[in-house]
Amino acid sequence: MRCWERARLSVTLFMLSAAALSGCGESTIVSAPTEAVIVVSPHPDDESIFGAATIHRLAADPSRYLRVIYMSSGDRATKLGPCNGIPEKQKIEMIIALRENEARAAWRVIAPTRNVPIDFLRGPDSRLVASTSFADGVHVDTLTEAGQVAHDGAVTIATQLPSSIRSVLFITTAIYDAHPDHRTAYHAARQAAQILHDEHHLAVKIWSWIVHDEQTDIDFPVCCGGDAHWPAAGPRDDYLDLTDVPPRRPRPPLWNHTEDVSAQVALRHDALFQHVSQVAGNPALCMPVYVPDFYTRWVEKTEEPFYEEIL
């Protein structure tokens, strides 16, 4: 074969290879991810409450690395003791399996094009914090031994990222949240963020939000209030609902980052309502709905606000 024939053949093969890689979308080159989104959720359902639509938007970009961590699987969302002839230990195992499956279903709504890696750390529900105090308006928590295990596990997972990553966004619950498990999720996200910033030299942000308010003038049957504050249209739209009730702590600041999700209310509904045991209860496992209108209020939100921290 003459030299010019070999050259023409090489060019033809190159062009055919390029066409095969880019033509008709049948085969594409996916570059290594440079951005990561890490969702640290206290329990199954919190991810949909505080950020379903925002996460959906971010996850739609396949070039972003996405990871999800649950601190607890919510095993105490039930009346304590045996239930309908089911021993307590077996009942708890069934609740964990149920709520984890509900979480997987929610992620199929939130990130339908992704095979989302999900880590369930199975910390004991409502038993991650041993004691708490306040300093400068912020909770200072002492974790239980099990809480520390869940915290450290989350930090380890969240800091093991592809080497190509250059920036990380954590989405989690706020330090101002009344629920101790929610603050534990924040503590884990915050420590992981600090490690990634200080040791890996990455650009890191944290978006966090309050799911449970600390209120003293409302009689709630669970640890804390519900979503008494509304940054957008809803039955309560006054920031003072959060800040001016007699608090057990100094008032939290006003949120400083808001995502408009008015076009994604249906998605928020669909994601949240995958958590059927929380929305409607599960009598077979003695799982009641503690605050009947809690999920209705969250579904109606048209904004997802966050406290933004930039490291």
GINOR-V794028 format. One record per helix or strand of 3 or more residues. SS is the DSSP state (alpha for helix, beta for strand). FROM is the first residue (numbers start at 0). LEN is the number of residues. Records with the same first field share a line. If there is no record, write none. Layout:
# GINOR-V794028
SS->FROM-LEN, FROM-LEN
This chain:
# GINOR-V794028
alpha->2-23, 45-14, 87-23, 144-14, 179-19, 239-4, 261-11, 275-4, 282-3, 293-6
beta->34-7, 64-8, 116-7, 128-7, 137-6, 166-7, 202-7, 256-4, 302-8
